[in-house]
Amino acid sequence: IVVWNTDGIVEGDVVCSITLNLDVAPWLAEGEYYLPIKVIEATNADDELFNVVGVPATVRVDNEYLLGDVNLDGIVSNADVVELSRYIVGLVDLCEQSLINADMNQDGKASNADVIKIARYICTQA
């Protein structure tokens, strides 16, 4: 951020705010995440040091998720049936978003019933 003219800016004024559009899906589940901002040093046109202060913030992640997409590749396919089956028998761990997507019957857990619902969904899409 470059501020060309500092006339009228006093301590505590907000010079700008930054909005970030982070494409974090599928790595972060929905929720709030703390975003620390540090004080940095900057120099003005006369090479004089001054501090730039950032205010810590909370970032809210609102992922659009696809129910049944266990492997988080953006589609519901046989690969999701296999991945969920592997989870159920303890061969793999799933991240929070995968478990949310796997819960096809919305009962709060990923189970064989969800494997069947995913398989049925795939059959209806063919």
N, C-alpha and C positions, 0 to 999 in steps of 0.2 A: 504494500500500500504506500503510495507516495502522496504526501500532503505538501502542496506547493506553497500555500500561504497559511501561516499559523495565526494571523491577526484575529483576535476575538476568541480564540480557543483557550479555555481556562481548564485548570485541573478538575477532573470529574466529568468533563464534556465527553460525549460519545462522538468520536470522529467517524466511525463507520461500524457496521456489523457485517459479519460474514455468514452466509448461509451455504451449507455444504449439502450436496446431493450425493450421498455415498451409496454406491452399489455394493452392498455387503451381503446380499443374499447369496448363498444360503448359510454363510458362516456365522452370522449372529441371529439368534432367535429374537422375536419381537420383545421389546422391553426398553428400559431406559439404561443408558450407559453414561458414566461420568466422563467428561472430556476436560482434562486439566489444560490450562493455558498458562504459559510462563511469562514472566516479565523479561523483556529483551532490551538490549541496549541498541540504540540507533544513533546516527549522527545527522546533524542538520547540514545545510549548505556550507557553513563555516567550519565543518568537521568538529563541532562541539557535541559531546555525548549527551544524550537524554534517554530517559527510560520510557518505554512503551509498555503499558499495562494491559493485559488481557484479563477478562473476567471468566473464571471457570464456568462451564456450562454443562448441561445434561443433554445428551443426544437421544432422541427417541427414534427407534428403529421400527418401522411398520413394513414388514415384509409381506408381500403377496405370496401366499403359498398355495400349492396345488395338492389337495387331498389325494393321497395314494402315491405321491412322488417320494418314495422312501430314499432313493439314492440322490435326490436333489439335482437331477439333470434336466428338469423342466417338462418332462413327459411322464405319463403313467404307462408302464410297460411290464413285460415279464421280468425284466431286471429288478423291478421293485418287489415283485413277489419273491424272487430269490433272495434279495437283500433282507427283507423282513423275516423270511424263513430262517436265514442264517443267524439273525439276531435272536430269534426265539429259542434256537437250540444252543445259543451261547458261543457261536463262532466269531461274531463281530460285535462291536459296540456301535451304537448309533448316537449321533449328536442330538441335541434337544429338538432342533427343527425337524430332523428326520422322524423322531418319535411323534411329534405333533402331526406330521403329514401321514404317518403310518396308521394313525387312529381313525380309520374309516368309519367306524360305528360310533365314534365320539363318546366312548365310555371311560376315557381317561387312561387307557393302557393299550399297548400294542400286543396283539395276540393272534392266535390262529383264526379267530373270527374275522380279523382285519385282512389276513392273507386271502381268505375266501372272498371277501367283499372286493378286494383289489382285482382278483382273478375274474370275478363276475363283471366288474366294470370294464375290464379289458375286452372281454367277450362281447359286450354290448357295443363297443366302439368299432369293432371289426366290420 
